[in-house]
Amino acid sequence: MGEEICAVFTHEDAPHENIWFGSVKETANQLGIPTYWPQNPNTPEWIQKIKDLKPDALFSFYYRHLLGEEILGIPRKGSFNLHGSLLPKYRGRAPVNWVLVNGESKTGLTLHHMVKKADAGDIVAQETVSITPEDTALTLYRKLVPLTGKILLAALPQIANGTAPKIAQDSSVATTFAGRKPEDGKIDWTKPSKEIYNLVRAVTHPYPGAFTFLKGKKVLIWQAQTTEKISGTESKEPGSILFKDPLIVVCGRETLELKQLQSEGQKEMDAVNWIEANAIESGIILGESKT
């Protein structure tokens, strides 16, 4: 649309991180855009740098640092953040993962004015997508990406001429979630099968994966599927392998079919090969304290 990008601020890729997305730094360099990756953008040095750039507007797209009020006040036409949820729901970190963990049926993107409190500023625009029962975090991200262009094409002219909407968020219905760590993928087999299934799809590839234990070794569950109700499971301990073909595990309520697994020290396998490789028999119980 003809706007000049005076600079891009991003982050260095972490060596331990599974990089499944394109490099902002490399793309900006290819386009000849000055690029910076400060450890902390809120220091006097970087604040002055941003002032010297004299930006009309500032945009944060999944930037990993919270920007202070001094930076937010620099652009004369405002500072804006694109957040991966329908605010005020799912403020905070990892909204795409959390909506799946919680079994939501829809989510979206929100462009909003940035204020001191994260994700709390007035809304400029929102776009919504439906979540199917088969969606994973990756497929959901792929649904959200095209909405970015749609939102910005409509909002940029408004921002440029000072007419960008300011729709106040209803903080009484806001929800906030923290970031997720690999250890948050641990499966609690006493939970209902639907909850466990939602966890599996929320943290499967390219994320660290949901996991359980077998004979003291970690087992990643990369793909699962809820099942029809099976009678007679009420007396079975959660985590018990009920059948081998298909691989059915008893949960706190209902059962779950495990389809793709990876035991510690092994490659990822389908259920048939995993059963053979690990000498699985019906009645074996999955879980951290089981042997």
N, C-alpha and C positions, 0 to 999 in steps of 0.2 A: 504493500500500500504506500510505499515511498518513504516510510519512516526510517530515520538513520539510527542504527544501534551504535551508541558511542563506546560501549564496553560490555563485556560479559564477565561476571564473577561466578566462579564455580568451585569445585573441590577436587583435590587430588584423589585418584582412585586408590582405595585401600587394598593392600596386597592380599589380604585374606578374603576379600569380597568376591562373590560370584558375579562377574560383570556380564550381564545379559542385555545391556542397553548400550546405545551408541555413546561415544565420548563427546560431551559438550565442548570440552577444551579443543579437541582435534577439529571438530566441525567449525568452531569459531575461528581457529587459526587458518583453516582452509579458505574461509571467507574474508580473511584479512581483518578480522575484528579484534581489537586489543582485548586480551584475556588475562584475568588475574585469579589466583586461588589462595586467598589469605586464610591462615589458621583461624583468625578471629577478625571479622570485618569491622567490629565495633571499637577498634583502637583509634587513637587520634590520627595516626598516620593514614589509615584507610578512610576514615571519615573525611579528612582533608582531600584525599584523592578523589572521592566521589563528589565533593563540592567543586573541585577543579574541573570535573567533567561537565558540570552544569546540566544534568539531565532534566528534561521536561517531565518525564515519568519514570518510575522504577517498577519493574516486574519481578516477582519471585515465582519461579516454577520449580517446585520441589527442592528449593535451596535448603541446605541442611543446617544453616545457622539462623537463629532468631535475631532479627535486626532490631537495634535499639531505636528509641524515639528520635535521636539526633539524626540518624540516617533517614528515617521515614519522613522527616520534615524537610529534607533537602529538595526533592523534585517539586516544581511549582504547580504541577498538575496532578500530583498525588503518587502514592505508592500502592501497588496492587499485588495480591497473591492469588494464585490459582490452586485451589484445594480439591483433593480427590474425593469429595463427598457432597451430599446435599446439606450444607450448613443450615441451621446450627447443629445438626446431627453429625456425630463422628468428627468432632474437633480433635486435633492432636495428631499423633503419628500413625502410620500404617493403616489409613482408612480402608484401602481396598482389601487388605487381609481381614480386618476386623468385620467388615460387612458380611464376608463369607463365613467367618467363625460364628457370627450371630444369626446366620440364616436369613438375611434380608432378601427381599424380592426386587428391590430397586436401589440404585445409587445414582451418582452423577458427578458433575464438576461444578464448582462455584468460583467465580471471580469476585473478589471482595477487596474493599479498601483495607489496607493494613493499619493496625493500631498496636499499642503496646502489648495487649493481651493476644496471644496466638489465636488466629482463626475467628476472632470475635468482631471484626469490623463490618461495616455496612455492606450489603450485597449489591454488586453491579449486575450480575447475570448468573443464571444457572441453566444447565442442561441435564436431562435425566436419561438413564438407560435401565432396561430391565435386566435382572439377574436370573439366569436359568439354573435349575438344579445341577446341571452339568458344568457350569462355569467354574474355572479355577482363577487364581489371582492373575495368571498370565492372560487368559482369554478375556478377563474383565478389563485389564489394562488396555488390551487391544480394542475393546469397545469404547473406552474413554478417550483414547488418543485423538480420533477424528473430531471429537467435540471441542478440543482446544482451539482448532482453527475456526470453528463455527462461532464460538464465544468471542474470540478476539476480532474477527472480521466485523462483528456487530458493535463491539465495545470500543475499539480504537478510535473511530471517528468521534464518538461521544466524549471519550477522555480528552481528545485533542481540542474539542471546542468547549470543554468544561461542563458538559451536560450529562456526564456519567451518573446513572441512578445511585441513590444511597438508601437502600432498603434495610431498615434496622432488623437485626436478628432478634428473635425471641429467646432470650437467655433462659427463660423458665423451662424450655423444652430441650435445651442444649445437652449433648452428651460429649464426654471427652475421654479419649483412650490414649494410653501410653504406647511407646514403641514396643515392638516384639523382639524377643531374643530366641536363639535356637532352642534353648531349653523349654520355652513355652509350647513347643510342639509335642511334649510328652502326653501320651494317651492315658486317660483314666477310663478303664473299661467298665467302671460302675455307672458311667454316664449313658444316656440313651444313644442308640445307634445313630440317630440323625445328627446329634451333636458331634459325635466322633467323625462321622462322614464329613461334616462341615469343616472340622479342623483339618482333616487330610487334604481337602481340596483348597483350603486357604493357604497352606504352606508347602504344597507340592512344588515340583520344579517350576521356576528356578530358585525357590526358597529352600531352606535347610531340611524341610520334611517333618511330618509327624512320626513319632517313634514309640516303640515299646521295647520289651526285653524278652529274650529267650535264653534260658540257662546262663544268665548273667551277661549276655552279649546284646548289644543294641541292634534292633531291627527297625529299619525305616519302612514306613508304609507309604508308597508313592501314589497308589491308586486303590480306591475301594468303591463299594456300591452298597446302598441299603437293600434289604431283602424283604420279601413277603414275610408275613408273620409265620413263625414256626412254633408249633405247640410243643409243650414239654420242656421248655428251656428255663422255666422259672426256678427249678431246683439246681441248675448248673451255675457254677461260680463264674462271675464275669471274667472274661479273658480266656475262657475255655474254648479250645478248638472243637467245634461240634461235628463238622464234616470236613473231609479233605478235598472232595470234588463235587461242587465247588468248595473253596476254602472259606468256611463259615465260622465266625467267632461270636460267642455269646457276649452281649453287653448288659448294662444295667437294665435296659429295656429294649426288647427286640434283638436282632442279630445283624452282623455286618459281614459282607463278603470282601475278602482281601484279594486284590487282583495283581498288583505289582509290589514286590518287596525287595529289600536289600539288607541282608545280614552283615554285621560287622566283618570286614575282611573279604567280603564277596562282592560280585558285580550285581547290578539290579536284574531281577528275574521275574517272569510271570509266576503265578501261584503254583502251577504244576511243577516247574523246575525247582522252585524254592522248596517245596515239600520234599522232593527227591534229594536235593543237595543237603538238607538238614535232617533227614530221617524223621519227618514229622508223623506223629500218630494222633488219631482222635483222642481227646481227653487231655492233651498237653495244655498247660495254662500259660498264657502270655502275661507278662507283667514284671516289674522291676524286682520284686522280692521272690519271684518264682525260680525254681531250678529244674 
